[in-house]
């Protein structure tokens, strides 16, 4: 039986940034949690926060010594995504290359998915 590919893949830049953030945390953390919430111009926005413990039904991705916990409500929106960390003169942050997103707002802070596909998967409309 072939091993399934990871739900989310981290680039080297993202791995380095996650390690740095965890090392600077004032509280003990096991990794970072990635979720999706209904907000922003286009409807959905990514959230990244410290994870002190695994919540019920969360999937854990362990890549190169970094743990990323995926909020179960976000799974269908994140499958196949690549997370990177970018830094330039004007901004810095995690970026998502998400094959499920069919569009995004002009500022890039939020995205949307095909509503028909989301309804078929049981996502809230």
N, C-alpha and C positions, 0 to 999 in steps of 0.2 A: 504494500500500500504506500503510495507516494505521500510524502509529507506536504501538507498544504503550505502555501507561501504565507508570510506574515501579513496580518491585516494592515499594518502600518510599517513602513520602513523608514529608518532614520539615516540621514546622511552623516558623514564624518563631522561636519560643522554642527549639526544638531546634537550629536553624541557629546562632542566637546562642551557645548553650551549647557546641556543637561548636567553633565558632571560638575561643571563650574557652579551652576546654581545650587545643586545639592550640597556641595562643599561649603557654600556660603550661607546656608540656611541656619537660622538661629535655633530651630527645633529639629529633632531627628526626623528625616523623611526617607521613605523607601524608593521614591521616584517621582515622576511627574504624571499628572492625570490630564488626559485630553478629552474634551467633551465638545458638544455642539449645543447651542441654545438658540431659541427663536428670538432674534433681534437683528438690528441693522437694516440698511436700505433694501437689501435683497431677500431678507427673511431668516437666514441662518448665519451664525457667527461661531468661530472656533473659540474655545476657552482652554487655557493651559494653567494649571495650578499645582502646588505641591501636593503630594499624596503621602500621608503619614501611615495609612493602612489600606488594604484592599477592601473595597466595598462589595457587597453581594452582587454577583453576576458580572463583575468587571473582568475583562480579559487583560492579562499581563503580557506585554511584549518585553523580552529580555534580549537586548542586542548590545554586544560588546560591553557588558557589565553595566548597562543602563536599563532601568526598569521604567516602562511607560504603561500606565493603566488606562484602559479605554472604557469610558462611561458606557454602560450597556445601551442607553438611549441613543448613542452616537454611532454605534457599530455600522448600521446600514448606510450611513453617510460617509464613513471613513474607509471602507474596504478598498484596499489597493493604493491608498494615499502614501505620498512621500513627504516627510517632514524635514525641512532644512532650517538652518539659522543663517540669516543674512544681516550684514551690518554695513552701512555706508555713512557718508557724511551727515545725512539728515535723519536717518532712522535705523532701528535695529529691531529684530524680532524673529519669531518663528514664522516660516512660510509653509504653505501646504500646496502640493500639487495633487489635486484630487480628481480622479477620473469620473467621479459621480457628479461633480458640479457641472452644470450646463451653462452657467453664467455667474457674473459677480457684479457688484456695484462699482462705480467709477473709482472709488478710493481703495477698493480691494479689501475692505474690512468685513464684508459679508458676501455670501454666495447663495445660489439657489440650485435645486435639483429638479429633474423632470417630475412634475406633480403626479402624472399617471403612474410612473414607476414607484414613487414614494407611497402612493395610495395602495398599490398592489402589495407593497412590502409591509403595510400596516402603519405607516407614519401618520402623525396628526396632520390634517390639512390646513 
